[in-house]
């Protein structure tokens, strides 16, 4: 599974730039909401990367004896 990262850059003019890495699908928007709450900012511009359009895969380990009734 890819490492999930949140990259934040503070610019001299007070602008904040944020980029998610390793976060696929609409889940990246949760990070945007988190930044809005933590930094009390409004989003002026948003660019979606290719990862936004990908589906996240989930791996399950040690799944044993599952019975559905």
PyMOL Python script that loads the backbone (N, CA, C, O; Angstrom):
from pymol import cmd

cmd.read_pdbstr("""\
ATOM      1  N   UNK A   1       0.849  -1.177   0.000  1.00  0.00           N
ATOM      2  CA  UNK A   1       0.000   0.000   0.000  1.00  0.00           C
ATOM      3  C   UNK A   1       0.893   1.238   0.000  1.00  0.00           C
ATOM      4  O   UNK A   1       1.884   1.300   0.729  1.00  0.00           O
ATOM      5  N   UNK A   2       0.542   2.199  -0.804  1.00  0.00           N
ATOM      6  CA  UNK A   2       1.339   3.427  -0.929  1.00  0.00           C
ATOM      7  C   UNK A   2       1.202   4.286   0.325  1.00  0.00           C
ATOM      8  O   UNK A   2       0.153   4.324   0.968  1.00  0.00           O
ATOM      9  N   UNK A   3       2.274   4.959   0.642  1.00  0.00           N
ATOM     10  CA  UNK A   3       2.289   5.864   1.788  1.00  0.00           C
ATOM     11  C   UNK A   3       1.477   7.104   1.454  1.00  0.00           C
ATOM     12  O   UNK A   3       1.638   7.690   0.383  1.00  0.00           O
ATOM     13  N   UNK A   4       0.611   7.500   2.363  1.00  0.00           N
ATOM     14  CA  UNK A   4      -0.215   8.692   2.159  1.00  0.00           C
ATOM     15  C   UNK A   4       0.485   9.886   2.771  1.00  0.00           C
ATOM     16  O   UNK A   4       0.956   9.831   3.907  1.00  0.00           O
ATOM     17  N   UNK A   5       0.551  10.975   2.006  1.00  0.00           N
ATOM     18  CA  UNK A   5       1.229  12.180   2.463  1.00  0.00           C
ATOM     19  C   UNK A   5       0.363  13.407   2.209  1.00  0.00           C
ATOM     20  O   UNK A   5      -0.433  13.453   1.271  1.00  0.00           O
ATOM     21  N   UNK A   6       0.542  14.378   3.057  1.00  0.00           N
ATOM     22  CA  UNK A   6      -0.084  15.688   2.891  1.00  0.00           C
ATOM     23  C   UNK A   6       1.051  16.692   2.869  1.00  0.00           C
ATOM     24  O   UNK A   6       1.719  16.903   3.882  1.00  0.00           O
ATOM     25  N   UNK A   7       1.274  17.317   1.711  1.00  0.00           N
ATOM     26  CA  UNK A   7       2.356  18.292   1.567  1.00  0.00           C
ATOM     27  C   UNK A   7       1.758  19.684   1.639  1.00  0.00           C
ATOM     28  O   UNK A   7       0.844  20.022   0.888  1.00  0.00           O
ATOM     29  N   UNK A   8       2.290  20.494   2.561  1.00  0.00           N
ATOM     30  CA  UNK A   8       1.793  21.851   2.754  1.00  0.00           C
ATOM     31  C   UNK A   8       2.947  22.828   2.565  1.00  0.00           C
ATOM     32  O   UNK A   8       4.024  22.661   3.137  1.00  0.00           O
ATOM     33  N   UNK A   9       2.702  23.844   1.756  1.00  0.00           N
ATOM     34  CA  UNK A   9       3.723  24.864   1.497  1.00  0.00           C
ATOM     35  C   UNK A   9       3.133  26.224   1.875  1.00  0.00           C
ATOM     36  O   UNK A   9       2.058  26.600   1.408  1.00  0.00           O
ATOM     37  N   UNK A  10       3.858  26.955   2.735  1.00  0.00           N
ATOM     38  CA  UNK A  10       3.451  28.302   3.121  1.00  0.00           C
ATOM     39  C   UNK A  10       4.267  29.296   2.313  1.00  0.00           C
ATOM     40  O   UNK A  10       5.496  29.300   2.389  1.00  0.00           O
ATOM     41  N   UNK A  11       3.602  30.128   1.550  1.00  0.00           N
ATOM     42  CA  UNK A  11       4.279  31.091   0.687  1.00  0.00           C
ATOM     43  C   UNK A  11       4.449  32.435   1.396  1.00  0.00           C
ATOM     44  O   UNK A  11       3.696  32.742   2.320  1.00  0.00           O
ATOM     45  N   UNK A  12       5.433  33.243   0.973  1.00  0.00           N
ATOM     46  CA  UNK A  12       5.693  34.548   1.613  1.00  0.00           C
ATOM     47  C   UNK A  12       4.484  35.487   1.612  1.00  0.00           C
ATOM     48  O   UNK A  12       4.356  36.330   2.500  1.00  0.00           O
ATOM     49  N   UNK A  13       3.597  35.347   0.624  1.00  0.00           N
ATOM     50  CA  UNK A  13       2.425  36.227   0.559  1.00  0.00           C
ATOM     51  C   UNK A  13       1.273  35.751   1.454  1.00  0.00           C
ATOM     52  O   UNK A  13       0.183  36.323   1.427  1.00  0.00           O
ATOM     53  N   UNK A  14       1.526  34.686   2.258  1.00  0.00           N
ATOM     54  CA  UNK A  14       0.500  34.173   3.162  1.00  0.00           C
ATOM     55  C   UNK A  14      -0.345  33.070   2.563  1.00  0.00           C
ATOM     56  O   UNK A  14      -1.160  32.466   3.261  1.00  0.00           O
ATOM     57  N   UNK A  15      -0.168  32.800   1.296  1.00  0.00           N
ATOM     58  CA  UNK A  15      -0.917  31.750   0.623  1.00  0.00           C
ATOM     59  C   UNK A  15      -0.437  30.379   1.108  1.00  0.00           C
ATOM     60  O   UNK A  15       0.745  30.180   1.388  1.00  0.00           O
ATOM     61  N   UNK A  16      -1.378  29.446   1.198  1.00  0.00           N
ATOM     62  CA  UNK A  16      -1.063  28.068   1.577  1.00  0.00           C
ATOM     63  C   UNK A  16      -1.352  27.172   0.378  1.00  0.00           C
ATOM     64  O   UNK A  16      -2.442  27.217  -0.192  1.00  0.00           O
ATOM     65  N   UNK A  17      -0.375  26.363   0.000  1.00  0.00           N
ATOM     66  CA  UNK A  17      -0.577  25.366  -1.053  1.00  0.00           C
ATOM     67  C   UNK A  17      -0.528  23.991  -0.415  1.00  0.00           C
ATOM     68  O   UNK A  17       0.321  23.720   0.435  1.00  0.00           O
ATOM     69  N   UNK A  18      -1.443  23.123  -0.830  1.00  0.00           N
ATOM     70  CA  UNK A  18      -1.513  21.784  -0.274  1.00  0.00           C
ATOM     71  C   UNK A  18      -1.614  20.768  -1.396  1.00  0.00           C
ATOM     72  O   UNK A  18      -2.281  21.006  -2.403  1.00  0.00           O
ATOM     73  N   UNK A  19      -0.950  19.636  -1.217  1.00  0.00           N
ATOM     74  CA  UNK A  19      -1.028  18.555  -2.194  1.00  0.00           C
ATOM     75  C   UNK A  19      -1.098  17.237  -1.435  1.00  0.00           C
ATOM     76  O   UNK A  19      -0.329  17.008  -0.501  1.00  0.00           O
ATOM     77  N   UNK A  20      -2.020  16.378  -1.839  1.00  0.00           N
ATOM     78  CA  UNK A  20      -2.061  15.028  -1.271  1.00  0.00           C
ATOM     79  C   UNK A  20      -1.323  14.094  -2.216  1.00  0.00           C
ATOM     80  O   UNK A  20      -1.385  14.247  -3.436  1.00  0.00           O
ATOM     81  N   UNK A  21      -0.626  13.128  -1.641  1.00  0.00           N
ATOM     82  CA  UNK A  21       0.114  12.138  -2.419  1.00  0.00           C
ATOM     83  C   UNK A  21      -0.248  10.763  -1.862  1.00  0.00           C
ATOM     84  O   UNK A  21      -0.206  10.546  -0.651  1.00  0.00           O
ATOM     85  N   UNK A  22      -0.599   9.845  -2.746  1.00  0.00           N
ATOM     86  CA  UNK A  22      -0.946   8.494  -2.312  1.00  0.00           C
ATOM     87  C   UNK A  22      -2.374   8.354  -1.825  1.00  0.00           C
ATOM     88  O   UNK A  22      -2.752   7.306  -1.303  1.00  0.00           O
ATOM     89  N   UNK A  23      -3.174   9.402  -1.991  1.00  0.00           N
ATOM     90  CA  UNK A  23      -4.581   9.373  -1.586  1.00  0.00           C
ATOM     91  C   UNK A  23      -5.406   9.321  -2.854  1.00  0.00           C
ATOM     92  O   UNK A  23      -5.448  10.291  -3.611  1.00  0.00           O
ATOM     93  N   UNK A  24      -6.063   8.197  -3.092  1.00  0.00           N
ATOM     94  CA  UNK A  24      -6.792   8.012  -4.338  1.00  0.00           C
ATOM     95  C   UNK A  24      -8.280   8.288  -4.165  1.00  0.00           C
ATOM     96  O   UNK A  24      -8.842   8.108  -3.085  1.00  0.00           O
ATOM     97  N   UNK A  25      -8.895   8.723  -5.240  1.00  0.00           N
ATOM     98  CA  UNK A  25     -10.333   8.960  -5.233  1.00  0.00           C
ATOM     99  C   UNK A  25     -10.719  10.214  -4.469  1.00  0.00           C
ATOM    100  O   UNK A  25      -9.891  11.085  -4.203  1.00  0.00           O
ATOM    101  N   UNK A  26     -11.992  10.284  -4.126  1.00  0.00           N
ATOM    102  CA  UNK A  26     -12.539  11.470  -3.467  1.00  0.00           C
ATOM    103  C   UNK A  26     -12.063  11.624  -2.027  1.00  0.00           C
ATOM    104  O   UNK A  26     -12.338  12.638  -1.385  1.00  0.00           O
ATOM    105  N   UNK A  27     -11.347  10.620  -1.516  1.00  0.00           N
ATOM    106  CA  UNK A  27     -10.821  10.677  -0.157  1.00  0.00           C
ATOM    107  C   UNK A  27      -9.901  11.890   0.034  1.00  0.00           C
ATOM    108  O   UNK A  27      -9.798  12.414   1.144  1.00  0.00           O
ATOM    109  N   UNK A  28      -9.236  12.340  -1.031  1.00  0.00           N
ATOM    110  CA  UNK A  28      -8.327  13.487  -0.925  1.00  0.00           C
ATOM    111  C   UNK A  28      -9.073  14.743  -0.488  1.00  0.00           C
ATOM    112  O   UNK A  28      -8.491  15.629   0.137  1.00  0.00           O
ATOM    113  N   UNK A  29     -10.351  14.819  -0.815  1.00  0.00           N
ATOM    114  CA  UNK A  29     -11.135  15.998  -0.441  1.00  0.00           C
ATOM    115  C   UNK A  29     -11.317  16.090   1.069  1.00  0.00           C
ATOM    116  O   UNK A  29     -11.530  17.178   1.604  1.00  0.00           O
ATOM    117  N   UNK A  30     -11.233  14.941   1.769  1.00  0.00           N
ATOM    118  CA  UNK A  30     -11.289  14.957   3.234  1.00  0.00           C
ATOM    119  C   UNK A  30     -10.104  15.732   3.803  1.00  0.00           C
ATOM    120  O   UNK A  30     -10.237  16.437   4.804  1.00  0.00           O
ATOM    121  N   UNK A  31      -8.946  15.597   3.161  1.00  0.00           N
ATOM    122  CA  UNK A  31      -7.753  16.317   3.604  1.00  0.00           C
ATOM    123  C   UNK A  31      -7.914  17.817   3.381  1.00  0.00           C
ATOM    124  O   UNK A  31      -7.437  18.620   4.183  1.00  0.00           O
ATOM    125  N   UNK A  32      -8.576  18.192   2.310  1.00  0.00           N
ATOM    126  CA  UNK A  32      -8.841  19.609   2.046  1.00  0.00           C
ATOM    127  C   UNK A  32      -9.730  20.179   3.151  1.00  0.00           C
ATOM    128  O   UNK A  32      -9.479  21.271   3.660  1.00  0.00           O
ATOM    129  N   UNK A  33     -10.758  19.436   3.510  1.00  0.00           N
ATOM    130  CA  UNK A  33     -11.662  19.886   4.569  1.00  0.00           C
ATOM    131  C   UNK A  33     -10.923  20.008   5.897  1.00  0.00           C
ATOM    132  O   UNK A  33     -11.166  20.939   6.664  1.00  0.00           O
ATOM    133  N   UNK A  34     -10.020  19.067   6.168  1.00  0.00           N
ATOM    134  CA  UNK A  34      -9.243  19.101   7.397  1.00  0.00           C
ATOM    135  C   UNK A  34      -8.379  20.368   7.449  1.00  0.00           C
ATOM    136  O   UNK A  34      -8.300  21.029   8.484  1.00  0.00           O
ATOM    137  N   UNK A  35      -7.732  20.701   6.325  1.00  0.00           N
ATOM    138  CA  UNK A  35      -6.900  21.903   6.277  1.00  0.00           C
ATOM    139  C   UNK A  35      -7.756  23.153   6.478  1.00  0.00           C
ATOM    140  O   UNK A  35      -7.345  24.078   7.178  1.00  0.00           O
ATOM    141  N   UNK A  36      -8.932  23.186   5.874  1.00  0.00           N
ATOM    142  CA  UNK A  36      -9.821  24.336   6.035  1.00  0.00           C
ATOM    143  C   UNK A  36     -10.158  24.556   7.507  1.00  0.00           C
ATOM    144  O   UNK A  36     -10.179  25.690   7.986  1.00  0.00           O
ATOM    145  N   UNK A  37     -10.421  23.463   8.217  1.00  0.00           N
ATOM    146  CA  UNK A  37     -10.761  23.581   9.634  1.00  0.00           C
ATOM    147  C   UNK A  37      -9.559  23.968  10.485  1.00  0.00           C
ATOM    148  O   UNK A  37      -9.665  24.833  11.355  1.00  0.00           O
ATOM    149  N   UNK A  38      -8.425  23.337  10.240  1.00  0.00           N
ATOM    150  CA  UNK A  38      -7.238  23.587  11.056  1.00  0.00           C
ATOM    151  C   UNK A  38      -6.661  24.979  10.851  1.00  0.00           C
ATOM    152  O   UNK A  38      -6.255  25.633  11.812  1.00  0.00           O
ATOM    153  N   UNK A  39      -6.623  25.431   9.615  1.00  0.00           N
ATOM    154  CA  UNK A  39      -5.987  26.716   9.307  1.00  0.00           C
ATOM    155  C   UNK A  39      -6.995  27.851   9.187  1.00  0.00           C
ATOM    156  O   UNK A  39      -6.611  29.005   8.998  1.00  0.00           O
ATOM    157  N   UNK A  40      -8.284  27.530   9.294  1.00  0.00           N
ATOM    158  CA  UNK A  40      -9.345  28.532   9.163  1.00  0.00           C
ATOM    159  C   UNK A  40      -9.166  29.343   7.879  1.00  0.00           C
ATOM    160  O   UNK A  40      -9.075  30.570   7.904  1.00  0.00           O
ATOM    161  N   UNK A  41      -9.117  28.622   6.756  1.00  0.00           N
ATOM    162  CA  UNK A  41      -8.913  29.250   5.450  1.00  0.00           C
ATOM    163  C   UNK A  41     -10.065  28.897   4.516  1.00  0.00           C
ATOM    164  O   UNK A  41     -10.829  27.965   4.768  1.00  0.00           O
ATOM    165  N   UNK A  42     -10.171  29.657   3.439  1.00  0.00           N
ATOM    166  CA  UNK A  42     -11.112  29.308   2.381  1.00  0.00           C
ATOM    167  C   UNK A  42     -10.300  28.889   1.161  1.00  0.00           C
ATOM    168  O   UNK A  42      -9.188  29.370   0.946  1.00  0.00           O
ATOM    169  N   UNK A  43     -10.860  28.001   0.381  1.00  0.00           N
ATOM    170  CA  UNK A  43     -10.189  27.495  -0.806  1.00  0.00           C
ATOM    171  C   UNK A  43     -10.525  28.411  -1.971  1.00  0.00           C
ATOM    172  O   UNK A  43     -11.695  28.599  -2.306  1.00  0.00           O
ATOM    173  N   UNK A  44      -9.496  28.981  -2.587  1.00  0.00           N
ATOM    174  CA  UNK A  44      -9.703  29.862  -3.728  1.00  0.00           C
ATOM    175  C   UNK A  44      -9.531  29.127  -5.050  1.00  0.00           C
ATOM    176  O   UNK A  44     -10.163  29.483  -6.045  1.00  0.00           O
ATOM    177  N   UNK A  45      -8.688  28.114  -5.068  1.00  0.00           N
ATOM    178  CA  UNK A  45      -8.415  27.385  -6.299  1.00  0.00           C
ATOM    179  C   UNK A  45      -8.134  25.933  -5.942  1.00  0.00           C
ATOM    180  O   UNK A  45      -7.432  25.645  -4.973  1.00  0.00           O
ATOM    181  N   UNK A  46      -8.684  25.027  -6.730  1.00  0.00           N
ATOM    182  CA  UNK A  46      -8.479  23.606  -6.476  1.00  0.00           C
ATOM    183  C   UNK A  46      -8.201  22.901  -7.793  1.00  0.00           C
ATOM    184  O   UNK A  46      -8.958  23.042  -8.754  1.00  0.00           O
ATOM    185  N   UNK A  47      -7.118  22.146  -7.835  1.00  0.00           N
ATOM    186  CA  UNK A  47      -6.768  21.363  -9.019  1.00  0.00           C
ATOM    187  C   UNK A  47      -6.727  19.898  -8.620  1.00  0.00           C
ATOM    188  O   UNK A  47      -6.059  19.533  -7.653  1.00  0.00           O
ATOM    189  N   UNK A  48      -7.436  19.063  -9.358  1.00  0.00           N
ATOM    190  CA  UNK A  48      -7.471  17.631  -9.064  1.00  0.00           C
ATOM    191  C   UNK A  48      -6.388  16.925  -9.878  1.00  0.00           C
ATOM    192  O   UNK A  48      -6.209  17.200 -11.064  1.00  0.00           O
ATOM    193  N   UNK A  49      -5.667  16.010  -9.221  1.00  0.00           N
ATOM    194  CA  UNK A  49      -4.630  15.250  -9.903  1.00  0.00           C
ATOM    195  C   UNK A  49      -5.219  13.955 -10.454  1.00  0.00           C
ATOM    196  O   UNK A  49      -6.395  13.660 -10.243  1.00  0.00           O
ATOM    197  N   UNK A  50      -4.405  13.195 -11.149  1.00  0.00           N
ATOM    198  CA  UNK A  50      -4.860  11.913 -11.696  1.00  0.00           C
ATOM    199  C   UNK A  50      -5.292  10.944 -10.598  1.00  0.00           C
ATOM    200  O   UNK A  50      -6.165  10.104 -10.816  1.00  0.00           O
ATOM    201  N   UNK A  51      -4.679  11.063  -9.415  1.00  0.00           N
ATOM    202  CA  UNK A  51      -5.045  10.169  -8.306  1.00  0.00           C
ATOM    203  C   UNK A  51      -6.501  10.342  -7.898  1.00  0.00           C
ATOM    204  O   UNK A  51      -7.114   9.398  -7.397  1.00  0.00           O
ATOM    205  N   UNK A  52      -7.062  11.518  -8.099  1.00  0.00           N
ATOM    206  CA  UNK A  52      -8.470  11.749  -7.762  1.00  0.00           C
ATOM    207  C   UNK A  52      -9.381  10.823  -8.561  1.00  0.00           C
ATOM    208  O   UNK A  52     -10.428  10.399  -8.071  1.00  0.00           O
ATOM    209  N   UNK A  53      -8.987  10.514  -9.778  1.00  0.00           N
ATOM    210  CA  UNK A  53      -9.818   9.709 -10.669  1.00  0.00           C
ATOM    211  C   UNK A  53      -9.528   8.206 -10.552  1.00  0.00           C
ATOM    212  O   UNK A  53     -10.145   7.404 -11.252  1.00  0.00           O
ATOM    213  N   UNK A  54      -8.597   7.822  -9.675  1.00  0.00           N
ATOM    214  CA  UNK A  54      -8.276   6.419  -9.466  1.00  0.00           C
ATOM    215  C   UNK A  54      -9.071   5.878  -8.285  1.00  0.00           C
ATOM    216  O   UNK A  54      -9.506   6.631  -7.414  1.00  0.00           O
ATOM    217  N   UNK A  55      -9.253   4.564  -8.270  1.00  0.00           N
ATOM    218  CA  UNK A  55      -9.925   3.916  -7.151  1.00  0.00           C
ATOM    219  C   UNK A  55      -8.878   3.390  -6.185  1.00  0.00           C
ATOM    220  O   UNK A  55      -7.852   2.843  -6.588  1.00  0.00           O
ATOM    221  N   UNK A  56      -9.159   3.567  -4.901  1.00  0.00           N
ATOM    222  CA  UNK A  56      -8.263   3.048  -3.883  1.00  0.00           C
ATOM    223  C   UNK A  56      -8.525   1.558  -3.709  1.00  0.00           C
ATOM    224  O   UNK A  56      -9.676   1.126  -3.650  1.00  0.00           O
ATOM    225  N   UNK A  57      -7.465   0.783  -3.629  1.00  0.00           N
ATOM    226  CA  UNK A  57      -7.609  -0.647  -3.388  1.00  0.00           C
ATOM    227  C   UNK A  57      -7.327  -0.916  -1.916  1.00  0.00           C
ATOM    228  O   UNK A  57      -6.449  -0.301  -1.309  1.00  0.00           O
ATOM    229  N   UNK A  58      -8.083  -1.837  -1.367  1.00  0.00           N
ATOM    230  CA  UNK A  58      -7.946  -2.184   0.041  1.00  0.00           C
ATOM    231  C   UNK A  58      -7.506  -3.633   0.121  1.00  0.00           C
ATOM    232  O   UNK A  58      -8.093  -4.510  -0.513  1.00  0.00           O
ATOM    233  N   UNK A  59      -6.465  -3.876   0.907  1.00  0.00           N
ATOM    234  CA  UNK A  59      -5.973  -5.229   1.087  1.00  0.00           C
ATOM    235  C   UNK A  59      -6.394  -5.730   2.458  1.00  0.00           C
ATOM    236  O   UNK A  59      -6.283  -5.019   3.457  1.00  0.00           O
ATOM    237  N   UNK A  60      -6.881  -6.971   2.489  1.00  0.00           N
ATOM    238  CA  UNK A  60      -7.248  -7.609   3.740  1.00  0.00           C
ATOM    239  C   UNK A  60      -6.314  -8.781   3.965  1.00  0.00           C
ATOM    240  O   UNK A  60      -6.135  -9.621   3.083  1.00  0.00           O
ATOM    241  N   UNK A  61      -5.724  -8.836   5.139  1.00  0.00           N
ATOM    242  CA  UNK A  61      -4.830  -9.927   5.494  1.00  0.00           C
ATOM    243  C   UNK A  61      -5.464 -10.768   6.597  1.00  0.00           C
ATOM    244  O   UNK A  61      -6.228 -10.270   7.424  1.00  0.00           O
ATOM    245  N   UNK A  62      -5.131 -12.034   6.586  1.00  0.00           N
ATOM    246  CA  UNK A  62      -5.567 -12.946   7.644  1.00  0.00           C
ATOM    247  C   UNK A  62      -7.076 -13.062   7.758  1.00  0.00           C
ATOM    248  O   UNK A  62      -7.608 -13.131   8.866  1.00  0.00           O
ATOM    249  N   UNK A  63      -7.770 -13.083   6.638  1.00  0.00           N
ATOM    250  CA  UNK A  63      -9.211 -13.282   6.651  1.00  0.00           C
ATOM    251  C   UNK A  63      -9.465 -14.784   6.658  1.00  0.00           C
ATOM    252  O   UNK A  63      -9.052 -15.496   5.742  1.00  0.00           O
ATOM    253  N   UNK A  64     -10.150 -15.260   7.700  1.00  0.00           N
ATOM    254  CA  UNK A  64     -10.367 -16.698   7.844  1.00  0.00           C
ATOM    255  C   UNK A  64     -11.786 -16.964   8.276  1.00  0.00           C
ATOM    256  O   UNK A  64     -12.372 -16.199   9.042  1.00  0.00           O
ATOM    257  N   UNK A  65     -12.329 -18.044   7.785  1.00  0.00           N
ATOM    258  CA  UNK A  65     -13.614 -18.582   8.259  1.00  0.00           C
ATOM    259  C   UNK A  65     -14.713 -17.540   8.351  1.00  0.00           C
ATOM    260  O   UNK A  65     -15.279 -17.332   9.424  1.00  0.00           O
ATOM    261  N   UNK A  66     -15.018 -16.893   7.258  1.00  0.00           N
ATOM    262  CA  UNK A  66     -16.112 -15.937   7.228  1.00  0.00           C
ATOM    263  C   UNK A  66     -17.350 -16.661   6.729  1.00  0.00           C
ATOM    264  O   UNK A  66     -17.325 -17.293   5.673  1.00  0.00           O
ATOM    265  N   UNK A  67     -18.429 -16.568   7.489  1.00  0.00           N
ATOM    266  CA  UNK A  67     -19.678 -17.219   7.136  1.00  0.00           C
ATOM    267  C   UNK A  67     -20.785 -16.190   7.101  1.00  0.00           C
ATOM    268  O   UNK A  67     -20.959 -15.423   8.047  1.00  0.00           O
ATOM    269  N   UNK A  68     -21.537 -16.170   6.011  1.00  0.00           N
ATOM    270  CA  UNK A  68     -22.682 -15.277   5.900  1.00  0.00           C
ATOM    271  C   UNK A  68     -23.927 -16.116   6.000  1.00  0.00           C
ATOM    272  O   UNK A  68     -24.049 -17.136   5.321  1.00  0.00           O
ATOM    273  N   UNK A  69     -24.839 -15.709   6.823  1.00  0.00           N
ATOM    274  CA  UNK A  69     -26.094 -16.466   6.989  1.00  0.00           C
ATOM    275  C   UNK A  69     -27.260 -15.650   6.526  1.00  0.00           C
ATOM    276  O   UNK A  69     -28.399 -16.113   6.586  1.00  0.00           O
TER     277      UNK A  69
END
""", "prot")
cmd.dss("prot")
cmd.show_as("cartoon", "prot")
cmd.util.cbc("prot")
cmd.orient("prot")
